[in-house]
Amino acid sequence: MHALPTSSTTHFVAPSGESLWVQTVKIEARDGENETGAFFKKSAPGDAGYGMMKGAFEAENALYDFVPEYVPRPVSYGTYMAQPDLHFYICDFVDMIDEVPSPAAWAEAAATLHKRSRWPTGQFGFHCPGYVANVLIDNIWDSTWEAVWTHQVRSLLRHDEAIHGVDEKYSELQATFFDVVIPTYLRPLESNGRSITPCLVHSNLWPSNIKPRVGSNTVCMFDSCACWGHHEAELAVCRNPRYRLGKPYIEEYLKHMPISEPVEDFDTRNAIYAMKYHIVLSIAHHQDPEYRQIAIREMKQLVEQVPYSVS
């Protein structure tokens, strides 16, 4: 395979892991000195498949720059020579245990990424789109976190509406969510003398994407949808019961990283950040209408708790 290191020859390929969205295999190859190396490859077809592979490479490269001990080394991405509609991403293979990591291990990995990564331009966003599952996350650059996060969620809701159709009551909730809820709870992070420093957020750190390493006390995180953003956004996955994390993971993380001011808004910000994943699930699992109903209920709760005025 031309994407593997020079002089490598493949001698073993086998399925590895499970995914609803991509094909995954383990590759063992030998170099010119007969040393064996193991690689992980995932692939998907079409324009979306190319976007997924490019997004994976760019995101994993960004994480690897700061926390190489937690991330499989990215090797390459591209298109098959013999199958021009099929695209791939390759990284080092890491042997992992299929278990949910402990709160302490999850929190240490996430917090280490956030502490080490600082974006010198002060801009929020990312330079290319990313994917959570098979759902595109549209990234932009902006000087405010509110603008970047709002853009991501608006684009997701457009995608959701294209699949499910227009729901007038949901549309009304969305209008209040964007016009009132987000400014009420995200804008104070960057106003009245307050500021937040962009850090690299994995953005997809549910248990299937962070697992204990075999023969080690550490974890490995992968399948990121990286974004320079607010560190608290990483905790959104902990709120969703589907992801088997919950408050112990948030509490452990907060031993490493502080709550941003205003502190009293932390839980509501967490609920706002969790909306992104409710919408992603509604898109990715669109055959099950319950996911959209969950998103609607969660947004309704946020709308009902906020005062209808924004300064």
Residue frames relative to the residue before (quaternion, step in Angstrom):
aa qw qx qy qz dx dy dz
M 1.0000 0.0000 0.0000 0.0000 0.00 0.00 0.00
H 0.4697 -0.7312 0.4215 0.2590 3.56 -0.68 1.14
A 0.6468 0.5478 -0.3257 0.4189 3.61 1.16 -0.48
L 0.5839 0.5711 -0.3806 0.4337 3.59 1.21 -0.28
P 0.6950 -0.4660 0.3228 0.4423 3.60 -1.20 0.34
T 0.6403 -0.5547 0.3819 0.3694 3.55 -1.14 0.76
S 0.8277 0.2044 -0.2129 0.4773 3.56 -1.11 0.90
S 0.4839 0.6527 -0.4532 0.3665 3.61 1.21 0.17
T 0.1002 -0.7643 0.6332 0.0699 3.55 -1.14 0.68
T 0.4043 -0.7275 0.5070 0.2239 3.56 -0.86 1.00
H 0.0238 -0.8170 0.5759 0.0170 3.59 -0.88 0.87
F 0.7959 0.1320 -0.0918 0.5838 3.62 1.23 -0.07
V 0.0438 0.7679 -0.6369 0.0536 3.56 -0.97 0.97
A 0.1055 0.7944 -0.5896 0.1008 3.58 -0.85 0.96
P 0.5967 -0.5519 0.4241 0.3993 3.61 -1.13 0.52
S 0.0191 -0.7984 0.6015 -0.0205 3.55 -1.07 0.75
G 0.8313 0.1043 -0.1012 0.5365 3.56 -0.65 1.09
E 0.3316 -0.7176 0.5770 0.2053 3.53 -1.38 0.04
S 0.0761 0.7848 -0.6115 0.0659 3.55 -1.05 0.78
L 0.4232 -0.6892 0.5312 0.2523 3.54 -1.11 0.75
W 0.7611 0.4477 -0.1762 0.4351 3.55 1.17 -0.64
V 0.8028 0.1622 -0.0584 0.5708 3.60 1.10 -0.61
Q 0.4417 -0.6264 0.5575 0.3190 3.55 -1.34 0.25
T 0.0910 -0.8222 0.5618 0.0052 3.59 -0.86 0.94
V 0.0348 0.7952 -0.6032 0.0510 3.57 -0.98 0.91
K 0.3452 -0.6653 0.6138 0.2479 3.50 -1.40 0.32
I 0.1319 -0.7818 0.6074 0.0495 3.55 -0.96 0.94
E 0.1082 -0.7522 0.6442 0.0871 3.55 -0.99 0.84
A 0.0174 -0.8099 0.5843 -0.0482 3.55 -0.83 1.02
R 0.2750 -0.7361 0.5922 0.1781 3.56 -1.25 0.50
D 0.3455 -0.7256 0.5540 0.2171 3.54 -1.06 0.77
G 0.7710 -0.3832 0.2545 0.4404 3.57 -1.33 -0.08
E 0.7074 0.4174 -0.2552 0.5102 3.58 1.20 -0.44
N 0.5320 -0.6721 0.3637 0.3646 3.55 1.35 0.41
E 0.4043 0.6739 -0.5021 0.3611 3.58 1.18 0.58
T 0.3383 -0.7620 0.5232 0.1762 3.56 -0.94 0.92
G 0.0435 -0.7769 0.6278 0.0181 3.55 -1.04 0.85
A 0.2533 -0.7695 0.5693 0.1403 3.57 -1.10 0.66
F 0.0784 -0.7986 0.5967 -0.0080 3.54 -0.98 0.95
F 0.2922 -0.7134 0.6098 0.1840 3.52 -1.29 0.53
K 0.0414 -0.8000 0.5985 0.0043 3.57 -0.91 0.92
K 0.0373 -0.7568 0.6506 0.0515 3.53 -1.08 0.77
S 0.0701 -0.8101 0.5821 0.0060 3.56 -1.11 0.64
A 0.0065 0.7777 -0.6279 0.0294 3.53 -1.26 0.57
P 0.4507 -0.7232 0.4603 0.2492 3.60 -1.07 0.68
G 0.7871 0.4152 -0.2521 0.3803 3.50 -1.42 0.11
D 0.7339 -0.4012 0.3080 0.4534 3.53 -1.34 -0.04
A 0.6411 0.5119 -0.3289 0.4678 3.57 1.00 -0.79
G 0.6315 0.5365 -0.3305 0.4518 3.57 1.01 -0.77
Y 0.6444 0.5040 -0.3262 0.4737 3.57 0.98 -0.80
G 0.6492 0.5188 -0.3158 0.4579 3.57 0.97 -0.85
M 0.6388 0.5265 -0.3230 0.4587 3.58 1.01 -0.78
M 0.6925 0.4744 -0.2861 0.4621 3.59 0.92 -0.90
K 0.6467 0.4956 -0.3190 0.4841 3.59 0.98 -0.79
G 0.6557 0.5175 -0.3113 0.4531 3.57 0.93 -0.90
A 0.6341 0.5269 -0.3281 0.4611 3.57 1.03 -0.80
F 0.6732 0.5038 -0.3029 0.4486 3.58 0.86 -0.95
E 0.6870 0.4808 -0.2931 0.4593 3.59 0.83 -0.94
A 0.6742 0.4935 -0.3017 0.4591 3.59 0.92 -0.86
E 0.6891 0.4768 -0.2917 0.4611 3.59 0.86 -0.95
N 0.5984 0.5493 -0.3560 0.4621 3.58 1.10 -0.65
A 0.6510 0.5204 -0.3155 0.4538 3.55 0.95 -0.90
L 0.6779 0.4775 -0.2956 0.4745 3.60 0.90 -0.88
Y 0.6511 0.5427 -0.3210 0.4226 3.57 0.93 -0.92
D 0.5811 0.5910 -0.3699 0.4199 3.59 1.11 -0.61
F 0.7756 0.3590 -0.1732 0.4894 3.59 1.03 -0.77
V 0.8173 0.1141 -0.0382 0.5635 3.60 0.97 -0.77
P 0.0302 -0.8490 0.5273 0.0133 3.62 0.59 1.07
E 0.6134 0.5619 -0.3561 0.4256 3.58 1.16 -0.48
Y 0.7291 0.4145 -0.2340 0.4917 3.60 1.23 -0.33
V 0.7491 0.3936 -0.1803 0.5013 3.61 1.20 -0.37
P 0.4672 -0.6510 0.5044 0.3215 3.65 -0.90 0.79
R 0.5132 -0.6660 0.4450 0.3082 3.59 -0.88 0.93
P 0.3660 -0.7200 0.5399 0.2370 3.62 -0.71 1.02
V 0.2323 -0.7847 0.5633 0.1141 3.57 -1.00 0.84
S 0.7751 -0.2469 0.2244 0.5365 3.58 0.67 -1.04
Y 0.0577 -0.7365 0.6611 0.1309 3.51 -1.40 0.07
G 0.2224 0.7890 -0.5527 0.1498 3.58 -1.14 0.40
T 0.5634 -0.5840 0.4823 0.3300 3.51 -1.35 -0.44
Y 0.5155 -0.6379 0.4735 0.3213 3.58 -1.01 0.78
M 0.4996 -0.6665 0.4649 0.3001 3.58 -0.90 0.93
A 0.7496 0.4053 -0.2137 0.4776 3.57 0.91 -0.93
Q 0.7590 0.2417 -0.1497 0.5857 3.59 1.28 -0.29
P 0.1674 -0.8627 0.4683 0.0917 3.59 0.31 1.24
D 0.6682 0.4644 -0.3199 0.4853 3.60 1.23 -0.10
L 0.6581 0.4773 -0.3051 0.4959 3.59 1.29 0.13
H 0.1200 -0.8293 0.5457 -0.0121 3.56 -0.74 1.11
F 0.1834 -0.8151 0.5481 0.0401 3.56 -1.12 0.68
Y 0.1347 -0.7187 0.6702 0.1269 3.49 -1.45 0.28
I 0.0964 -0.7992 0.5930 0.0164 3.57 -0.94 0.94
C 0.0561 0.7651 -0.6403 0.0391 3.54 -1.10 0.82
D 0.6636 -0.4468 0.3830 0.4619 3.56 -1.26 0.04
F 0.4176 -0.6841 0.5372 0.2628 3.54 -1.12 0.70
V 0.0780 -0.7737 0.6283 0.0241 3.56 -0.96 0.94
D 0.3406 -0.7407 0.5437 0.1993 3.57 -0.76 1.03
M 0.0119 -0.8275 0.5580 -0.0609 3.57 -0.63 1.17
I 0.4325 -0.6583 0.5529 0.2716 3.53 -1.32 0.40
D 0.3832 -0.7431 0.5025 0.2201 3.58 -0.79 1.00
E 0.4175 0.6653 -0.4972 0.3685 3.53 0.45 1.32
V 0.5316 -0.5825 0.4975 0.3615 3.55 -1.25 0.43
P 0.4180 -0.7123 0.4916 0.2762 3.63 -0.73 0.94
S 0.5983 -0.5573 0.4280 0.3852 3.55 -1.20 0.43
P 0.6425 -0.5070 0.3879 0.4239 3.60 -1.17 0.37
A 0.6567 0.5220 -0.3212 0.4394 3.59 0.93 -0.85
A 0.6823 0.4830 -0.2948 0.4629 3.60 0.91 -0.90
W 0.6366 0.5221 -0.3244 0.4657 3.59 0.97 -0.86
A 0.7001 0.4890 -0.2720 0.4435 3.56 0.80 -1.05
E 0.6535 0.5179 -0.3285 0.4436 3.59 0.92 -0.81
A 0.6554 0.5065 -0.3162 0.4625 3.59 0.96 -0.83
A 0.6781 0.4883 -0.2947 0.4635 3.58 0.86 -0.96
A 0.6921 0.4833 -0.2835 0.4551 3.57 0.85 -0.95
T 0.6151 0.5397 -0.3546 0.4523 3.60 1.03 -0.69
L 0.6252 0.5233 -0.3288 0.4767 3.58 0.99 -0.81
H 0.7069 0.4760 -0.2742 0.4455 3.57 0.80 -0.98
K 0.6624 0.5093 -0.3108 0.4530 3.59 1.00 -0.73
R 0.7198 0.4647 -0.2587 0.4460 3.57 0.90 -0.91
S 0.7252 0.4484 -0.2492 0.4592 3.57 0.99 -0.78
R 0.1145 0.7583 -0.6327 0.1079 3.51 -0.79 1.11
W 0.2975 -0.7785 0.5329 0.1461 3.57 -0.68 1.14
P 0.3903 -0.7900 0.4146 0.2272 3.60 -0.30 1.23
T 0.6391 0.5374 -0.3449 0.4287 3.62 1.10 -0.50
G 0.4174 -0.7135 0.4655 0.3163 3.59 1.19 -0.46
Q 0.5173 0.6442 -0.4137 0.3824 3.59 1.28 0.02
F 0.3211 -0.7057 0.5981 0.2028 3.52 -1.27 0.56
G 0.5853 0.5856 -0.4317 0.3579 3.57 -1.18 0.58
F 0.2906 -0.7204 0.5860 0.2306 3.54 -1.21 -0.58
H 0.5684 -0.6725 0.3790 0.2847 3.55 -1.16 0.68
C 0.7859 0.1406 -0.1317 0.5876 3.62 1.21 -0.03
P 0.6149 -0.5401 0.4006 0.4120 3.59 -1.19 0.35
G 0.2003 -0.7531 0.6106 0.1411 3.53 -1.27 0.47
Y 0.3091 -0.7366 0.5675 0.1996 3.53 -1.31 0.01
V 0.1323 -0.6981 0.6944 0.1139 3.51 -1.21 0.74
A 0.7655 -0.0401 -0.0721 0.6382 3.56 -0.36 1.29
N 0.7324 -0.3512 0.2661 0.5191 3.61 -0.66 -1.05
V 0.5174 0.6548 -0.3879 0.3913 3.57 1.28 0.35
L 0.3951 -0.7424 0.4981 0.2112 3.55 -0.70 1.14
I 0.1626 -0.7382 0.6483 0.0910 3.53 -1.08 0.89
D 0.2618 -0.8039 0.5198 0.1229 3.56 -0.38 1.26
N 0.1343 -0.8259 0.5465 0.0351 3.57 -0.49 1.21
I 0.0620 -0.7509 0.6560 0.0451 3.52 -1.25 0.62
W 0.3877 -0.6421 0.5756 0.3259 3.55 -1.36 -0.13
D 0.1523 0.7713 -0.6111 0.0922 3.56 -1.04 0.78
S 0.5493 -0.6332 0.4393 0.3231 3.55 -1.18 0.50
T 0.7399 0.3346 -0.2282 0.5372 3.61 1.23 -0.24
W 0.5159 -0.6388 0.4846 0.3017 3.53 -1.09 0.78
E 0.5990 0.5766 -0.3662 0.4180 3.59 0.98 -0.76
A 0.6728 0.5072 -0.3022 0.4459 3.59 0.91 -0.91
V 0.6680 0.5017 -0.3052 0.4571 3.58 0.92 -0.89
W 0.6921 0.4732 -0.2931 0.4595 3.56 0.82 -0.97
T 0.6291 0.5323 -0.3303 0.4602 3.59 1.01 -0.79
H 0.6437 0.5248 -0.3198 0.4561 3.58 0.96 -0.87
Q 0.6460 0.5220 -0.3248 0.4525 3.60 0.90 -0.87
V 0.7204 0.4530 -0.2654 0.4532 3.57 0.78 -1.00
R 0.6037 0.5418 -0.3636 0.4580 3.62 1.02 -0.69
S 0.6747 0.4935 -0.3047 0.4565 3.59 0.88 -0.91
L 0.6305 0.5240 -0.3329 0.4659 3.59 1.05 -0.70
L 0.6707 0.4941 -0.3049 0.4616 3.58 0.94 -0.83
R 0.5986 0.5316 -0.3643 0.4757 3.60 1.11 -0.57
H 0.6379 0.5179 -0.3113 0.4775 3.57 1.01 -0.85
D 0.6521 0.5228 -0.3042 0.4571 3.57 0.93 -0.92
E 0.6728 0.4940 -0.2939 0.4658 3.57 0.94 -0.88
A 0.6207 0.5462 -0.3413 0.4471 3.58 1.06 -0.72
I 0.6827 0.4653 -0.2766 0.4908 3.58 1.12 -0.64
H 0.8105 0.3264 -0.1351 0.4672 3.56 0.70 -1.13
G 0.4889 -0.6397 0.4545 0.3810 3.58 1.16 -0.48
V 0.6282 -0.5573 0.4018 0.3652 3.54 -1.33 0.24
D 0.0769 -0.7370 0.6704 0.0392 3.52 -1.08 0.90
E 0.4066 -0.7670 0.4343 0.2405 3.58 -0.31 1.26
K 0.6637 0.4962 -0.3163 0.4618 3.60 0.92 -0.82
Y 0.6333 0.5160 -0.3211 0.4791 3.57 1.06 -0.76
S 0.6338 0.5300 -0.3279 0.4580 3.59 1.01 -0.79
E 0.6403 0.5127 -0.3222 0.4726 3.59 1.03 -0.77
L 0.6337 0.5185 -0.3265 0.4721 3.58 1.00 -0.78
Q 0.6474 0.5294 -0.3196 0.4455 3.56 0.95 -0.88
A 0.6299 0.5403 -0.3420 0.4410 3.58 0.95 -0.82
T 0.6878 0.4541 -0.2804 0.4920 3.59 0.91 -0.87
F 0.5966 0.5740 -0.3545 0.4347 3.57 1.05 -0.74
F 0.7380 0.4094 -0.2307 0.4842 3.59 0.86 -0.96
D 0.7253 0.4573 -0.2528 0.4482 3.58 0.95 -0.84
V 0.8033 0.2725 -0.1115 0.5176 3.58 1.07 -0.69
V 0.7242 0.4668 -0.2801 0.4232 3.59 0.62 -1.12
I 0.7022 0.4656 -0.2886 0.4549 3.59 0.71 -1.02
P 0.6754 0.4689 -0.3285 0.4649 3.65 0.78 -0.80
T 0.6408 0.5448 -0.3340 0.4255 3.59 1.02 -0.73
Y 0.8224 0.2878 -0.1176 0.4764 3.58 0.89 -0.89
L 0.7166 0.3971 -0.2760 0.5026 3.63 1.11 -0.40
R 0.6217 0.5782 -0.3544 0.3918 3.60 0.96 -0.75
P 0.6360 0.5426 -0.3567 0.4170 3.65 0.93 -0.69
L 0.5257 0.6238 -0.4182 0.3994 3.61 1.18 -0.32
E 0.8014 0.2377 -0.0769 0.5434 3.57 1.12 -0.75
S 0.6538 0.4608 -0.3371 0.4966 3.58 1.04 0.72
N 0.7896 0.2998 -0.2404 0.4785 3.56 -1.33 0.25
G 0.7452 -0.4218 0.2046 0.4742 3.54 0.99 0.93
R 0.5842 0.5724 -0.3812 0.4310 3.59 1.24 -0.06
S 0.0123 0.7823 -0.6227 -0.0140 3.56 -1.25 0.43
I 0.1940 -0.7382 0.6268 0.1567 3.53 -1.30 0.33
T 0.3521 -0.7304 0.5517 0.1953 3.55 -1.06 0.81
P 0.4552 -0.6922 0.4728 0.3002 3.62 -0.71 0.97
C 0.0080 -0.7478 0.6636 0.0176 3.54 -1.07 0.83
L 0.5629 -0.5994 0.4397 0.3612 3.56 -1.21 0.38
V 0.1384 -0.7917 0.5944 0.0275 3.55 -0.69 1.18
H 0.4819 -0.6777 0.4791 0.2809 3.59 -0.85 0.99
S 0.1662 -0.8622 0.4531 0.1541 3.57 1.08 -0.90
N 0.7762 0.2408 -0.1701 0.5574 3.62 1.18 0.17
L 0.3165 0.8242 -0.4150 0.2197 3.52 1.22 0.69
W 0.2468 0.7468 -0.5714 0.2342 3.56 0.76 1.05
P 0.7485 -0.4781 0.2052 0.4112 3.62 -1.16 0.50
S 0.6356 0.5357 -0.3551 0.4277 3.63 1.03 -0.57
N 0.7349 0.4058 -0.2228 0.4956 3.59 1.24 -0.34
I 0.7355 0.2269 -0.2218 0.5986 3.59 1.23 0.35
K 0.0888 0.8211 -0.5458 0.1415 3.54 -0.46 1.25
P 0.5803 -0.5681 0.4399 0.3835 3.59 -1.20 0.44
R 0.4261 -0.6766 0.5388 0.2650 3.56 -1.10 0.75
V 0.5103 -0.6108 0.5060 0.3323 3.55 -1.16 0.59
G 0.8508 0.1375 -0.1134 0.4943 3.57 -0.92 0.93
S 0.7014 0.3928 -0.2614 0.5343 3.58 1.17 0.50
N 0.4563 -0.6694 0.5109 0.2875 3.55 -1.25 0.39
T 0.6109 0.5652 -0.3415 0.4367 3.58 1.28 -0.04
V 0.4031 -0.6846 0.5488 0.2601 3.54 -1.36 0.06
C 0.2822 -0.7131 0.6095 0.2008 3.52 -1.36 0.21
M 0.0959 -0.7922 0.6000 0.0566 3.58 -0.87 0.93
F 0.0007 -0.8013 0.5912 -0.0918 3.55 -1.02 0.89
D 0.7557 0.3784 -0.2809 0.4549 3.58 -1.35 -0.09
S 0.2277 0.8023 -0.5223 0.1779 3.57 0.91 0.85
C 0.1955 -0.7071 0.6620 0.1535 3.51 -1.39 0.35
A 0.1041 -0.8942 0.4310 0.0618 3.49 0.83 1.17
C 0.0638 0.7613 -0.6421 0.0642 3.50 -1.21 0.73
W 0.3790 -0.6678 0.5827 0.2662 3.55 -1.10 0.70
G 0.2457 0.8021 -0.4932 0.2302 3.53 -0.31 1.26
H 0.7181 -0.3920 0.3506 0.4558 3.52 -1.30 -0.51
H 0.5085 -0.6950 0.4076 0.3038 3.59 -0.67 1.05
E 0.6102 0.5747 -0.3608 0.4088 3.61 1.05 -0.65
A 0.5541 0.6283 -0.3959 0.3761 3.60 1.15 -0.52
E 0.5691 0.6090 -0.3768 0.4040 3.60 1.16 -0.54
L 0.6693 0.5386 -0.2872 0.4235 3.56 1.14 -0.68
A 0.4307 0.7271 -0.4539 0.2825 3.60 1.24 -0.12
V 0.6539 0.5261 -0.3314 0.4311 3.60 0.95 -0.81
C 0.5916 0.5902 -0.3672 0.4084 3.58 1.15 -0.52
R 0.6447 0.5601 -0.3167 0.4126 3.58 1.14 -0.56
N 0.6701 0.5177 -0.2986 0.4401 3.58 1.09 -0.66
P 0.4529 -0.7151 0.4552 0.2764 3.65 -0.59 1.07
R 0.5505 0.6275 -0.3890 0.3897 3.60 1.16 -0.55
Y 0.7419 0.4606 -0.2264 0.4314 3.57 1.03 -0.79
R 0.4113 -0.7751 0.4285 0.2155 3.62 1.28 0.25
L 0.4966 0.6314 -0.4527 0.3871 3.59 0.99 0.74
G 0.0036 -0.8621 0.5063 0.0205 3.59 0.12 -1.21
K 0.8202 -0.3267 0.1932 0.4281 3.52 -1.40 -0.10
P 0.6093 0.5606 -0.3921 0.4010 3.67 0.90 -0.64
Y 0.6522 0.5056 -0.3164 0.4679 3.60 1.07 -0.68
I 0.6320 0.5112 -0.3267 0.4823 3.58 1.05 -0.75
E 0.6694 0.5083 -0.3029 0.4493 3.57 0.86 -0.94
E 0.6541 0.5018 -0.3159 0.4696 3.59 0.99 -0.78
Y 0.6347 0.5337 -0.3252 0.4545 3.58 1.00 -0.82
L 0.6858 0.5024 -0.2874 0.4412 3.57 0.94 -0.87
K 0.5199 0.5836 -0.4304 0.4515 3.58 1.26 0.06
H 0.7172 0.4283 -0.2255 0.5014 3.57 1.24 -0.52
M 0.8042 0.1784 -0.0440 0.5653 3.57 0.99 -0.89
P 0.4443 -0.7212 0.4627 0.2617 3.60 -0.91 0.85
I 0.5075 -0.5735 0.5352 0.3565 3.52 -1.32 0.32
S 0.4327 -0.6938 0.5124 0.2624 3.56 -0.98 0.85
E 0.4865 -0.6232 0.5233 0.3180 3.53 -1.28 0.44
P 0.5334 -0.1972 -0.8216 0.0394 1.58 -1.98 1.55
V 0.4848 -0.6984 0.4536 0.2674 3.56 -0.74 1.12
E 0.6502 0.5561 -0.3237 0.4040 3.58 0.98 -0.82
D 0.6694 0.4930 -0.3005 0.4675 3.61 1.22 -0.33
F 0.3674 0.7855 -0.4578 0.1959 3.59 1.26 -0.11
D 0.7036 0.4730 -0.2947 0.4409 3.60 0.72 -1.00
T 0.6551 0.4932 -0.3204 0.4743 3.59 0.99 -0.75
R 0.6106 0.5258 -0.3557 0.4734 3.61 1.03 -0.70
N 0.6337 0.5359 -0.3276 0.4516 3.57 0.99 -0.82
A 0.6539 0.5001 -0.3031 0.4800 3.58 1.02 -0.80
I 0.6274 0.5230 -0.3298 0.4733 3.58 1.06 -0.75
Y 0.6674 0.4908 -0.3034 0.4707 3.58 0.88 -0.89
A 0.6347 0.5437 -0.3290 0.4396 3.59 1.06 -0.71
M 0.5266 0.6404 -0.4124 0.3774 3.61 1.16 -0.47
K 0.5860 0.5921 -0.3698 0.4114 3.58 1.01 -0.76
Y 0.7252 0.4409 -0.2475 0.4674 3.57 0.88 -0.93
H 0.5704 0.5514 -0.3848 0.4717 3.59 1.15 -0.47
I 0.6734 0.4828 -0.2945 0.4761 3.59 0.97 -0.85
V 0.6135 0.5433 -0.3429 0.4592 3.60 1.00 -0.79
L 0.6720 0.4897 -0.2997 0.4677 3.60 0.90 -0.88
S 0.6173 0.5446 -0.3373 0.4566 3.58 1.07 -0.71
I 0.6750 0.4704 -0.2804 0.4944 3.58 1.10 -0.73
A 0.7146 0.4793 -0.2700 0.4322 3.57 0.73 -1.10
H 0.7761 0.2364 -0.1209 0.5720 3.58 1.05 -0.79
H 0.0838 0.8658 -0.4893 0.0629 3.54 0.95 0.93
Q 0.5528 0.6038 -0.4081 0.4041 3.61 1.19 -0.27
D 0.7072 0.3914 -0.2406 0.5375 3.59 1.21 -0.46
P 0.3164 -0.8006 0.4762 0.1792 3.63 -0.23 1.23
E 0.5239 0.6587 -0.4155 0.3449 3.60 1.18 -0.39
Y 0.6169 0.5622 -0.3617 0.4154 3.60 1.03 -0.68
R 0.6545 0.4829 -0.3246 0.4828 3.58 1.01 -0.71
Q 0.6316 0.5302 -0.3374 0.4540 3.58 1.00 -0.73
I 0.6109 0.5306 -0.3482 0.4732 3.59 1.06 -0.67
A 0.6503 0.5156 -0.3181 0.4583 3.58 0.92 -0.90
I 0.6540 0.5095 -0.3123 0.4639 3.58 0.95 -0.87
R 0.6646 0.5030 -0.3122 0.4559 3.60 0.89 -0.89
E 0.6656 0.5038 -0.3091 0.4557 3.58 0.92 -0.87
M 0.6575 0.4908 -0.3163 0.4761 3.58 0.96 -0.79
K 0.6208 0.5481 -0.3377 0.4474 3.59 1.00 -0.79
Q 0.6425 0.5220 -0.3238 0.4581 3.60 0.96 -0.82
L 0.6602 0.4986 -0.3107 0.4679 3.58 0.96 -0.81
V 0.6549 0.5135 -0.3129 0.4577 3.57 0.94 -0.88
E 0.6954 0.4991 -0.2841 0.4321 3.59 0.92 -0.87
Q 0.7047 0.4762 -0.2849 0.4421 3.60 1.09 -0.48
V 0.6642 0.5358 -0.3104 0.4188 3.60 1.17 -0.33
P 0.4715 -0.6437 0.5103 0.3210 3.61 -1.07 0.64
Y 0.4225 -0.7428 0.4676 0.2260 3.56 -0.92 0.89
S 0.6057 0.4891 -0.4200 0.4664 3.54 0.57 1.18
V 0.0768 -0.7851 0.6144 0.0134 3.53 -1.01 0.86
S 0.3053 -0.7580 0.5456 0.1859 3.55 -0.77 1.01
